[in-house]
Amino acid sequence: MPNLGDEMPNFEADTTHGKIKFHDFVGDGWAILFSHPADYTPVCTTELSRVAKLVPEFTKRNTKVIALSCDPVESHNGWAKDVVAVGKLDGALPYPIIADEKRELAVKLGMLDADEKDAQGLPLTARAVFVVGPDKRLKLSLLYPATTGRNFDEILRILDSLQLTAYHKVATPADWKDGEACMVLPSVKPEEVDQVFPKGVTVKEVPSGKGYLRFTPQPNK
């Protein structure tokens, strides 16, 4: 699996929307690649349906989504009809699904779940999530077992945090949500605070007396 900060491989793949080169797909925005154990599996079907409904939210964030499953394009196309029906969606599935029949990408990206096997005894693809930035570098990775569906509201929250902290000198605290106060990075010196954070900074008092808990309104709101 790529490490955080690594450039994602510029792989070529067949998808339900035609052949792609991954870096071209990402373009100058953000992208989320999420993998699935197999087509026509119940948890995956609910996940693809949920992501389809959230495409407008991802688009607002200049983010493309693309799925991967270890079956051929023909199978993906049939499965997509089930996904559309389950989600009561209008039209076709609004994002591509990568065909990885030989598990080459799953192996290359470290997506396999050794505890879950298919009918042939081969490891299934785990539920990986890769968030990729405009520089084509990995910004976040999550790996769920095949038996646990992902929370895509949390992935949206993560994306909000990643995009905010990529452009502003802040971090987001536990359970942070878009629009809430952020924390000033320790690298920002006290004499820089007023210039960097014109909305003001509040320092929370703690028993140690150290003024390291510095909060500021979200800079891009």
C-alpha positions in Angstrom: 0.0 0.0 0.0 1.3 3.5 -0.8 2.4 5.6 2.2 0.9 9.0 2.9 2.6 11.6 0.8 3.6 9.0 -1.9 2.6 9.7 -5.5 -0.1 7.3 -6.5 0.7 5.0 -9.4 -0.4 6.3 -12.8 -2.0 3.0 -13.7 -4.1 2.3 -16.8 -7.3 0.4 -16.4 -10.6 -0.6 -18.1 -13.6 0.9 -16.4 -17.4 1.1 -17.0 -16.7 4.6 -18.5 -13.9 3.4 -20.8 -10.1 3.1 -20.4 -8.4 5.6 -18.0 -5.0 6.7 -16.9 -5.4 7.5 -13.2 -3.5 10.8 -13.1 -5.5 12.0 -16.1 -8.7 11.0 -14.3 -7.7 12.9 -11.2 -6.9 16.0 -13.3 -6.3 19.2 -11.3 -8.8 18.3 -8.5 -9.1 15.7 -5.8 -10.1 12.1 -6.2 -11.3 9.2 -4.0 -10.6 5.6 -5.1 -12.6 3.0 -3.1 -12.3 -0.7 -3.6 -14.8 -3.6 -3.2 -14.5 -7.3 -2.6 -16.6 -8.4 -5.6 -19.6 -7.5 -7.7 -23.1 -8.5 -6.6 -22.2 -8.5 -2.9 -24.7 -7.0 -0.5 -22.6 -4.5 1.5 -20.8 -3.3 -1.7 -24.2 -2.6 -3.3 -25.3 -0.4 -0.4 -22.0 1.4 -0.5 -22.0 2.2 -4.3 -25.6 3.4 -4.0 -24.7 5.7 -1.1 -21.7 7.1 -3.0 -23.9 7.7 -6.0 -26.3 9.8 -3.9 -23.3 11.8 -2.5 -21.8 12.6 -5.9 -23.2 16.2 -5.8 -21.4 16.7 -2.4 -18.2 15.4 -3.8 -18.6 17.6 -6.9 -18.9 20.7 -4.6 -15.6 19.7 -3.2 -13.9 19.4 -6.6 -13.6 15.7 -6.0 -14.1 12.7 -8.4 -14.9 9.2 -7.2 -14.0 5.9 -8.7 -14.6 2.4 -7.5 -12.7 -0.8 -8.0 -13.8 -4.4 -8.0 -12.1 -7.7 -9.1 -14.6 -8.5 -11.8 -14.8 -7.6 -15.6 -16.5 -4.6 -17.0 -19.4 -6.6 -18.3 -20.1 -7.8 -14.8 -19.8 -4.2 -13.4 -22.3 -3.0 -16.0 -24.9 -5.5 -14.8 -24.2 -4.9 -11.2 -24.5 -1.2 -11.7 -28.2 -1.7 -12.7 -28.8 -3.3 -9.3 -27.0 -0.4 -7.5 -29.2 2.1 -9.4 -32.4 0.2 -8.5 -31.4 -0.2 -4.8 -30.6 3.5 -4.5 -33.7 4.5 -6.5 -31.3 6.6 -8.6 -32.2 8.5 -11.8 -30.1 7.4 -14.8 -26.9 5.4 -14.9 -24.3 5.1 -12.1 -22.6 8.5 -12.2 -19.0 7.3 -11.6 -16.8 4.6 -13.1 -15.9 1.2 -11.7 -12.4 -0.2 -12.4 -12.1 -3.8 -13.7 -9.3 -5.6 -11.8 -10.0 -9.2 -12.8 -6.4 -10.3 -12.2 -6.2 -8.4 -8.9 -3.1 -6.6 -10.2 -4.1 -3.3 -8.8 -5.4 -4.8 -5.6 -2.0 -6.4 -5.0 -0.1 -3.2 -6.1 -2.1 -1.0 -3.8 -2.2 -3.4 -0.8 -6.0 -3.9 -0.9 -6.3 -7.6 -0.2 -8.0 -9.0 2.9 -6.2 -12.3 3.8 -9.1 -13.4 6.1 -11.8 -13.2 3.4 -11.7 -15.6 0.4 -13.7 -16.0 -2.7 -15.1 -19.3 -4.1 -11.7 -20.1 -5.6 -9.9 -19.5 -2.3 -8.4 -16.3 -3.4 -8.2 -13.3 -1.0 -11.0 -10.8 -1.5 -10.3 -7.1 -2.0 -10.7 -5.2 1.3 -12.7 -2.0 1.5 -9.9 0.5 0.9 -10.3 4.2 0.6 -7.6 6.4 -1.0 -7.9 10.2 -1.0 -5.7 11.7 -3.6 -4.8 15.4 -4.0 -4.3 17.6 -7.1 -0.6 16.8 -6.8 -1.5 13.1 -7.3 -0.1 12.2 -3.9 -1.9 10.1 -1.3 -3.5 12.3 1.4 -5.3 9.6 3.4 -5.8 5.9 3.3 -8.4 3.8 5.2 -8.7 0.0 5.2 -11.8 -1.8 6.3 -12.4 -5.5 6.4 -14.7 -7.0 3.8 -17.4 -7.5 6.4 -17.7 -3.8 7.5 -19.3 -1.2 5.3 -17.9 2.3 5.2 -19.4 5.5 6.6 -19.3 7.9 3.7 -20.5 10.8 5.8 -17.2 10.4 7.8 -15.3 10.3 4.5 -16.9 13.6 3.5 -15.9 15.0 6.9 -12.3 13.8 6.3 -12.3 15.4 2.9 -13.4 18.7 4.3 -10.6 18.5 6.9 -7.9 17.5 4.3 -8.9 20.3 1.9 -9.0 22.9 4.7 -5.7 22.0 6.2 -4.0 21.8 2.8 -4.4 25.5 2.4 -4.5 27.0 5.9 -2.2 26.7 8.9 -4.8 24.8 11.0 -5.6 21.3 12.2 -9.1 19.9 13.0 -9.8 18.6 16.5 -11.6 15.4 17.5 -15.2 15.1 16.1 -14.7 18.4 14.1 -17.3 19.3 11.5 -17.2 21.8 8.7 -17.9 25.3 10.1 -16.5 24.6 13.6 -13.5 26.1 15.2 -10.0 24.8 14.2 -6.7 24.5 16.0 -3.7 26.7 15.2 -0.7 24.6 14.2 2.1 24.5 16.7 4.5 25.8 14.0 2.7 29.2 14.0 4.7 31.5 16.3 2.8 33.7 18.8 4.0 36.9 17.0 2.5 35.6 13.7 -0.9 34.8 15.0 -2.6 38.1 14.4 -1.4 38.3 10.9 -2.2 34.7 10.0 -5.6 34.6 11.8 -7.4 37.9 11.5 -10.6 36.4 13.0 -8.8 36.0 16.3 -7.4 33.2 18.4 -8.6 31.9 21.7 -6.1 30.1 24.0 -7.6 27.4 26.3 -6.2 27.4 29.8 -4.9 24.0 31.1 -3.2 23.0 34.4 0.2 22.8 32.8 0.0 26.5 32.0 1.2 25.8 28.4 -0.7 27.8 25.8 -0.7 25.2 23.1 -4.5 24.8 22.8 -5.1 27.6 20.3 -8.5 27.8 18.6 -9.6 30.0 15.7 -12.8 30.2 13.6 -12.6 28.2 10.4 -10.5 30.4 8.1 -12.4 29.7 4.8 -15.8 30.4 6.2 
